[in-house]
C-alpha cells in the first residue's frame, strides 16, 4: 500500500513540475502548448504503468506465500540409510549392468561427499 502512495506522490510532483514549467514559459511568451498536451498525458501514463507494476509485484508475493508455481521447493528429508548400505546398493546396480562405470563413479562420489 505504501508503494502505491509513493508512486502517486512522485507522479503528482512530476505533473506539478510540468504544469509550473508550462505556466512559467508561457508567461515568457514561448510557444509551449505542446508541453501541456503531450507532457501531462505521458506523465499520467507513466504513473498508471508504475501502479500496474506495483500490483504485479504484490500478486507475485501472494502467489509465493500460497505455495504457487514460483515458490521455492522445500528440501527433501535426507535418507536415514547408512552410507555403507547405499554403496552396497550402488555396487549391486553396477554389477547387474544397470548403470555405467561413469555413472557409478559419479554416484559413489556423491554418496561419499554428501554422507
QUINORCOR-V187536 format. One record per pair of residues at least 6 apart in sequence whose C-alpha atoms are under 7 Angstrom apart, sorted by sequence separation. I is the first residue (numbers start at 1). J is the second residue. D is the distance in whole Angstrom. If there is no record, write none. Layout:
i: <I:I>
j: <J:J>
d: <D:D>
This chain:
i: <26:64:93:94:25:64:22:94:22:22:90:18:87:15:15:83:11:83:11:8:7:7:7:4:4>
j: <32:70:99:100:32:71:32:104:35:36:104:39:108:40:43:111:43:115:47:47:47:50:51:51:54>
d: <6:6:6:7:7:5:7:7:7:7:7:7:7:6:6:7:7:6:6:7:7:7:7:6:7>
